[in-house]
Amino acid sequence: MSADPTTTPVRDDRAAEAEALRKALSSTPRPPRVSGMSAALTFGWRGMLKVKHVPEQLLDVTITPVMFVLMFTYIFGGAISGSTGEYLDYILPGILVMSVLFTTVYSGVALNTDLTKGVVDRFRSLPIWRPAPLLGALLGDCVRYLVAGTVIILLGLLLGFNPEGGAGGVLAALALVIVFAFGLSWVFTTIGLTLRSPNAVMNAGFMGIFPLTFLSNVFVEPETLPAGLEAFVNVNPISILATASRGLMQGNAEASDIMIVLAVAAALTAVFAPLTTRLYRTG
Amino acid sequence: MTSQSPLAIEANGLVKSFGDTLAVDGVNLAVPTGAVYGVLGPNGAGKTTTIRMLATLLRPDAGTARVLGHDIVEEGDAVRELVSLTGQMASVDEDLTGRENLILLGRLLGLKRPAAKERATELLDAFGLSEAAGRLVKNYSGGMRRRLDIAASIVVTPQLMFLDEPTTGLDPRSRNQVWDIIRALVAEGTTILLCTQYLDEADQLAEGIAVIDRGTVIAEGTPAQLKASVGSGSLHVRLLDADQRPEAEELLRRELGTVNLDPDPASLSVSCANADRGAEAVAELTRSGVRVADFSLGQPSLDEVFLALTGHTADESEQQANSIEEERAA
């Protein structure tokens, strides 16, 4: 036995391994159940970690809006408003709305990805408040909306955007857009749990959000449109959100617009959050 | 009912269908606490669907089940407090590191941040993953991923653990590591429900086995009982030249009895209880000019168990089950 010098160390190694395993497996007392909010925040932290490991996600939500701001200001600005500066004041809040709302589609895509990868099974078998993974993911997404919004506003200021409503107005507009985006995200998480693949979710999402955004006053004043279209544009919640954001940034917002936006966000949440939770629970 | 160790799982007539295909058709299980209980069956036999119902991820269409004394439908929350699930697809987050995955679960299970970190380190060391702790899971090998998956299931030690085909697709070394972990878990008092396609695996680990086919339990017993009902062992022979199989079949039939032709056109097997006679038969093959690539004398395969229990092979069950899988995907 002692003739072979390698025998003893190998055995020690294995013994040490087995001992580590035994120690790790010995029953630890089960900690008390976490609160729903704390579980949701932990899932929000998971979202942040993903951004850390896949920073391309953030490029998506920053590069595109930057391109939109530059394109619309310098290519269409002169044609639509007569001058690029004037159009920037009109288009910047609109682009803020559009970029953030486009980002909401990714909430559904991310959820569908989790579902197809199988990690959802793990979360669903945990003793936690059932909507926590969903709520947490959307809270994490709100941070991305904040980043996208901040980039757009800073770029606008650099190009000469002049918000009469001051810093307070700009921040209020950003907050309003994020609240609305949170409500809209629930629609896409519902779609994310209904369709088969992340790609299908992406396509369906943009098929909906793209026309809705263009059939709003994000880019042009509705007065120039045919009557039927104008009527639709005027009641489109995205128009109202854009109008409210412009108002807040320029210091002349109508309280009724803000109320409508908040009410629509609340209604979307009230309908689609329970629906998403239900679909998530039944798998 | 008066037995000393209460049942960990008690399922009565569980039924689940997807569309108009029955995936599980009245499964009954009685799993004692403190051991590994194997559920053996081919792909699509209804193993995963059964496990998902017991782990409260799917609601049964009919039937009842109690897990550690709690009803899986009425008291789902209580069940989730006591069990953990390691699914067939490794259910860890590929876009996070191994360490982050374990911290995430520790936090969700109620550990404070420092305790969650400490527990993660402890588990990573014990499962031989400390070097890979900071790497993204998508870059892990199959065996590492599987070990992390099991580690994630025991961040807080569960009373009952569902393991769905934990070694499918693993190389032999990784498979042995997983087996060691399972044995250590049981030694520490966790009950394990193990779904597997391999009789060998169930034989190595389980004290009791239920064989499941087309959504129902078709046999139950200890591994020894099951093997006895099938025939105690079999001789597998693979030929160098598939053309010689008829010749080999004829010879083995004469020596040992009914020959089972394997899907591999160069392979065949025959049930054989006695090692000496098996060795004799192989020698006879060689003497008569049939060239043998390799042979083994071992336990009956799942196919043979199925053939003995049901009259059809596991493969046929699987083919029928494929339509169920497609149904489920739709």
Chai-1 contact restraints between the chains, C-beta under 6 A:
chainA,res_idxA,chainB,res_idxB,connection_type,confidence,min_distance_angstrom,max_distance_angstrom,comment,restraint_id
A,A20,B,D125,contact,1.0,0.0,6.0,A-B,restraint_1
A,A20,B,A126,contact,1.0,0.0,6.0,A-B,restraint_2
A,L21,B,A126,contact,1.0,0.0,6.0,A-B,restraint_3
A,L21,B,A184,contact,1.0,0.0,6.0,A-B,restraint_4
A,A24,B,E122,contact,1.0,0.0,6.0,A-B,restraint_5
A,A24,B,L123,contact,1.0,0.0,6.0,A-B,restraint_6
A,A24,B,A126,contact,1.0,0.0,6.0,A-B,restraint_7
A,L25,B,A184,contact,1.0,0.0,6.0,A-B,restraint_8
A,L25,B,L185,contact,1.0,0.0,6.0,A-B,restraint_9
A,L25,B,E188,contact,1.0,0.0,6.0,A-B,restraint_10
A,S26,B,E188,contact,1.0,0.0,6.0,A-B,restraint_11
A,S27,B,T157,contact,1.0,0.0,6.0,A-B,restraint_12
A,T28,B,T157,contact,1.0,0.0,6.0,A-B,restraint_13
A,R30,B,V156,contact,1.0,0.0,6.0,A-B,restraint_14
A,P31,B,G110,contact,1.0,0.0,6.0,A-B,restraint_15
A,P31,B,L111,contact,1.0,0.0,6.0,A-B,restraint_16
A,P32,B,G110,contact,1.0,0.0,6.0,A-B,restraint_17
A,R33,B,G110,contact,1.0,0.0,6.0,A-B,restraint_18
A,V34,B,G110,contact,1.0,0.0,6.0,A-B,restraint_19
A,A39,B,L108,contact,1.0,0.0,6.0,A-B,restraint_20
A,T42,B,R107,contact,1.0,0.0,6.0,A-B,restraint_21
A,T42,B,L108,contact,1.0,0.0,6.0,A-B,restraint_22
A,R46,B,L104,contact,1.0,0.0,6.0,A-B,restraint_23
A,L49,B,L96,contact,1.0,0.0,6.0,A-B,restraint_24
A,L49,B,E100,contact,1.0,0.0,6.0,A-B,restraint_25
A,K50,B,D95,contact,1.0,0.0,6.0,A-B,restraint_26
A,H53,B,D95,contact,1.0,0.0,6.0,A-B,restraint_27
A,G118,B,G87,contact,1.0,0.0,6.0,A-B,restraint_28
A,G118,B,M89,contact,1.0,0.0,6.0,A-B,restraint_29
A,G118,B,S91,contact,1.0,0.0,6.0,A-B,restraint_30
A,V119,B,S91,contact,1.0,0.0,6.0,A-B,restraint_31
A,V119,B,D93,contact,1.0,0.0,6.0,A-B,restraint_32
A,D121,B,G87,contact,1.0,0.0,6.0,A-B,restraint_33
A,D121,B,S91,contact,1.0,0.0,6.0,A-B,restraint_34
A,R122,B,S91,contact,1.0,0.0,6.0,A-B,restraint_35
A,R124,B,L57,contact,1.0,0.0,6.0,A-B,restraint_36
A,S125,B,A55,contact,1.0,0.0,6.0,A-B,restraint_37
A,S125,B,L85,contact,1.0,0.0,6.0,A-B,restraint_38
A,L126,B,L108,contact,1.0,0.0,6.0,A-B,restraint_39
A,P127,B,R80,contact,1.0,0.0,6.0,A-B,restraint_40
A,P127,B,E81,contact,1.0,0.0,6.0,A-B,restraint_41
A,I128,B,L108,contact,1.0,0.0,6.0,A-B,restraint_42
A,G283,B,L57,contact,1.0,0.0,6.0,A-B,restraint_43
